Amino acid sequence: MQTFDTLLREAELAHGHLCAGQILGVRLAMLGCERLGIDDPKGLVNPKDRKRLVTFIEIDRCATDAIAVVTGCRLGKRAIKFRDWGKMAATFVDLASPLRKDGDTPIYKAIRIAALESSKQRARDLYPQIENKNQQQMLAYRELPNADLFSEEWVAVPIHPREMPGYKSARITCELCGEGINYDREIHRDGKTLCEACAAPETRYYRPLTQEELSENSEAGAETSPQPAH
């Protein structure tokens, strides 16, 4: 494992600045790897370790970037799984430790680590003379023992083969919008093969602009910005 200071510098560069969340994320991820016995998660010395870890992250904050730096897991490699639960927590899954199978789905041994709410008070107790909370926590989170920062729980995590890094599948075309769909995400409805957005437009995260909204945007100066081709 790289040193704490080295990983913290890498996290700062990746994230753009150093903050308490970065320090907490680095320590959380280092602890997760330590508990799983993974000394070289990025495969710098042993390339086999690079494919051993999948990480579930429960928040999209500063610590998320730090966890990715320590583990070498990336969303684009399908080795990070994001769960938008708003919790400063992550679960580290050891793909080298399958427990059993549930049908076609392997279940793996994993460690879930969550930041303790009490760690903020511990930081205040440790550095009461510092008024800035971020500075206070940055110092404290470097020094406090793991037991004062985190809770730990051994858990079992099912990961279907189609959710694994490196999974290959046929590329399917949505019959409504014509866009390609990867990783078996198509939905079959009323005899048609659809993407999720077309199958349930009321739940998608975007909606097309109306002609009125397009006109208003153009009048506000959108003619100076590139517009999508129709």
Protein Blocks (a to p, Z undefined) as FASTA:
>chain_A
ZZfklmmmmmmmmnopacfklmmmmmmmmmmmmmnopablnommmmmlmmmpccddfbdc
fklmmmmmmnopafklopaccddehpacdddddfklcfbdehjaccdddddddddfklmm
mmmmmmmmbmblmlmmmmmmmmpcfklmpccddddddddfklpghiacdddddfklopac
ehhlacceehiacdfklmmmmlpcbdcddfklmmmmmmnopmmpccddZZ
